[in-house]
Amino acid sequence: MTLRHTQYLLIFLISFLTVSCSSDTAKNGGSKSHLPVARGEANAILCVMDTTQWNGPVGEALRDIFSDYVPGLPQDEPYFKLRNINPLKMNNILKTGKSMIFVSTMDNQGAQSRAMQNYFTSSSLEKILSDTALYRLPQKNQFARGQEILHLFGQTEQQLIAHLKRDKEVLRNYFLTIENERISKAVFKVREKQIEKTLRETHGFDVQVPYGYDLAKNQRDFIWIRLLDPEYEKNIFVHYRPFNSREPFEDVLAFREEITSSYMRDVQKPDIFMTLQKENMNIREVNFKGKYAKELRGLWKLSDISGGGPFVSYVFVDESQKRLYYLEGYVYAPSKDKREFMQEMEVIINTFRSGKELK
């Protein structure tokens, strides 16, 4: 986006928010504390738009972004559960949704689409019609506290679809970040500070540990924290060694097998250890907290096939420590959906800090 478009979008944002929020703030002394608390299940998005467009190419483009399946899970689970809301049937209960998307295009003049355009001021509509670069606008706490809304709009359906396809990852990550922040607030309300202290003082790295996790293993170069429940397990483990070879980056699967066959064995039955299910593996290069990393998503199993589930891991180097790290989160939750469990693993993993980051 050019500097002119960035400035234009800022003016548009200010104009939109000033007009749409002024009536509420005037009635309530500038505060939104009167608003109800936003409600809704995790990873659910209410999509307010013309039902004809929902069932057409625009809706298809939105589902391709938000309802695509999360990689590395044993069963198909979407990133988000999308529900279409007819704008003519919006009510005060629906308006309290935690995450909402409002979608409209100017070339559709049906009753539902006209209702969608009422969410814009006349000056905002003029800007939409004059600049094809404008197509999205975030809002917070519009109808409820803790609410996140994303407006998506365009002069035509074809124009909006082109934006959606181009920025697929950006739009999905917008709501992924929001959901992860919500999870973080919930899981870190109370933390296992003593375990965190042990990790920092003994191993030279930090990981925030939610309440209920215990330190299952604490070895010279390997730690394992876990939460045991009668119906599921949540696990994080970290292995590190001096960085003297890039070989682990060349074959991440072999590196994981080396680690789990050495450290993740049953103490009472050493012939049983954690290994890989070879199918459904996803490896990619990523930026992990400012460091080059290899991300691995896939399925693990025990060697006697008595258990298994999804995992996500990262291989990276802390140059300040001259250390190679392998960091993994995995779950065991038979007969349960795994999506939210794995989100919690990722939230914990992303609290990892080491070396210079600890100062």
N, C-alpha and C positions, 0 to 999 in steps of 0.2 A: 504494500500500500504506500502511495506517495505521501510526502509531507502535507500537501494540500488536502488529500483525502483524510489524513489523520486529524488535521485541524477541523475539517468539515464534520467529521464524525463526532468530535468533542463538542462542537457547537450544537449538533443535532441531539446528542445525549443530554446536554444541559437543557435545551429547549423542551425535549420530551419529558424529562423528569420534573422540570419546574411546573409545567402545566398539569401533568397527570397527578402530581402529589400535592399541589397547592391547597386543594379543597380539604384534604385530610389534615394537613399540618395546621391550617387556619382554624379548624374546629378543635384541635387538640394541643394548641399551644406549641406547635412545632415538633411534637413528639409522636412516635408511633407505638408507644407503650400500650395504647388502647387496643391494638390489634390482637386477634387470637393467635395462639401458637400454631405454626405450620404442622400439618399432620401428613402421614403417609408411610408406606413401607419402604424399606431400603431398596435402592436401585429401581425405583418406579418413577416414571415420568408421565404426567398428564399432558397430552398434546391437543391443544385447543385449535381447531381448524375446521374448515368446511369439509364435511364428510365425503363429498365428491372428490375433493383433492386428496383426502386421506386414502381413498380407494384407488387413486390414480398414480401417475408418475412421481408427484411430489411426496406422497405418502410412502411410496416404494423407496425413494432416495433416503427418507428419514429412517425407515426400518433398516436399510442397509448400513446406516451409521450406528444406530443405537440398539438394534435387535440382533446384530451379528453375534455369533457364538464366541464365548471366551475360549481362547486356545488353552490346551493342556489339561482340560477337565475330562473325567471319564464318561460323562454324559453331556448332551447338548444343553447348555445354559446360556441365555443371552446376557450381554452386558447390562441391558436395562429392559424392564417391562414397560412397554409403551401402551397407553390407553387413549384412544381418541375421544375427545369431548366436543359435542356439537355446541358451537358458541351460543346458539339460541336457547340452550338448556343449561347454561352456566348458572350456578346458584352459590350461595354463601358457603356451603360446605365444600363444594368442589374448589372454590377459590382459595381454600386454606392448604392446598397441596404443597408438599415440601419442594418438589421440583416440577416446573411447568415449562412448556414450550408453546408460544403463540405464533402461528404461521399464517401469513396472508400474502396474496399477490394482487396487484392493481388491475390485472386483466380479467379477474373473476368478479362479476357484479351480482351474484346470487345473494339471497337474503342472508345466508350464513357468512359469506365473505364481507358483505356490507357491515355486518355486526362486528367482524374482526377489525375493520378499518376505524371503528369508533374508539379503539384503544389508542389511536394516534391523534395528535393535534393537526389542525389544518396546515400549519407550517411544516410539521414533520412529513406529512403526505407530499407536500411540494418538494421537499428535499429528496424523498424516495424517488419521485418521478423525474428529478433532474440529475441524479447521480447513480449510475449503475454499480458503482463500487460499494455502496452502502447496502448491507443485507442482514446485519445482526446487531442486536442491542441487548446487553444484560441488564437485569434489574434485581434488586434485593428488597425483601420485606414489603412488597407492594400491597398485598392483601393479608399477609400474616407474617409474624415474626419468625425468622429462621428460614424464610422462603427464598428460593432462587428461581428466577424467571429468565428465559432467553427468548427474545423476539426475533423471528426470522421472517424476512419480507423481501419482495422484489417487484419490479415493474411487471414482469411476466413469469409464468411458471418455468419456462425454459431458462430464463436468467437465474432464478433462484436455484433450480436444480444444478446448474453449472457451478454455482458457489458451493452448494452442499457437497458435490462430488470432489471438488478441488480441496476443500477444507475438512474432509471427513475425519481425519485424526484430530485436528484442532477442536472440532465440535464435540467429539466423543470425549476427549481428554478434559474438556471444560467441566462436564458433569462427573467424570471419574474423580477429578480433583475435589469437587464438592463432596462426593460420597465418602472419599477417604478422610477428609477433614471431619466429617460427622462421626465416622467410625473412631477416629483418633480421640475425639473428645470423650466418647463413651468408654473406650477400653483403657484409657490412661487416667481416668478419674482417681484411681488408687493404684499405686505401683509398688513393686517389690524392690524397695530401695537398697536392701542389704545385698541382694543378688547383683544389682547394678554396681554397687560399690566393689564387690568382689571382681567383677569383670574388668572394671577400670584399673584397680590396683594390681591385680594378678596378671592380666592379659593385655592391658594397654589399649582397650577399646571400650566404647559405650554402646549399649542397646537398652532402650527403655523396655522394662519388663512389666506387663500388666499384672494386677493382683490375681493370685491363684496359680501362677506358674511356679515350678520348682526347678532347681538346678540338678538335673539328672546325671550329668557327667561334667567333671571339672578336671581336665587333664592338661598337661603342659602346653599342648598346641591344639586343643579341641575342647569346646564346651557345647553342652546340649541343655536347653531349657524346654520345659513342656508343661502343658496343662492337661491333666487326666480327668475325664468325665465318664460316667458309666456308658454314655452313648457315643462319645467321640474323643479324639486326641488332637491337640494342636502342638506343633513342635517347631523349634528353631535350633539349628546347630551351626557352629562356626569352626572352620579349620583354617590355620594359617601356618606358613613356613617361610623361610628366607626366599626372596625372589632371586633366582639365579637361572631361570629358564622360561622361555615362552611356550614350552611344550603344552602346558595345561590349556592355553588358549587355542592351540591347534586341534586338540581333541578333548573337548569338554566332557563328553560322555565317559571316556576312559578315565579322566581325572576324577569324576564323581565316583565311578566304580572303585577306584583305588581307595578313596576316602571311606566310603560306606562299608566296603569289605573289611577295612581295618578297624574302624571305630564303631560301626553300627551292627554289632553282632550280639546275639543273645548270650548273656553271661552263663546261663545254666545249660544252654544248648548251642555251643559255638559253631555248629554247622549251619545254623540259621542266621542269615544276615540280610541287610537291605540291599536290593539291586534294582535294576531298571526294567520296566516294561518297554520294549523297543519301539512299539508303535506310538503314534501321536506325540512325537517329540518336536519341539519348536525351539530353534537356536537362533539368536540374532545379536548383533552388536548394538550396545546401548551406552548412554551416558548415565552412570550410576553415581549420583551425588558429586558430579564434576570429574569423575574418573572414567576412563575407557573401561568397558566391561563386556563380558559375554553373558547374556541372559539365557537361561535354559528353563523351559516349561515342559512338563511331561508327567508321566505316571511312574510311581515306584511300586515295588512289591517286595514281599519277603521271599527268600529263596525257596521256602516250602509252600509258597502260594497261600499262606494262611491270612494274609492281609495285604492291603495296597491302597493307593489313592493318588491324588495330585500333589505336585510340588512345584516350586519356583526357586531358582537359585541364580547367584551372581558370582562370577570370577573376576577379580580386579586386583590391582596393585596399589598399595599405599607407598608412594615414593619416599615420603619422609621417614617411614619405618623400614624401608627396603623389604616389605612383606608382601607376599602373595596371599590373598584371602579367598576362601570359598564360603559363601554365606547362603543358607538354604532355609526355607520354610515349607513344611509339609503337614498334611492332615490325614487322619484316619477317621472316617465318618460313614460307616456302611449304611446303606439305605437312606442317606440324606443328601440333599443338594449341597454342593461344595463351594459354590460361588462366594458366598459371604464369609465362609471360613477362610478361604484363600485371600480374600481382601484383607482380613485381619492380619494374616501372615505378612502380606506386603507392607501394611502400615507399620508393623513392628520392625521389619527389615529396614525400612526407610528411616528409622531413627538411629541407625548405625553411624558411629563416628569413631575415628581413630587418628593417631599421629597428631599433626598440627591442629586438627579440628578440635582436639580436647583442650587446647589452651585458651 
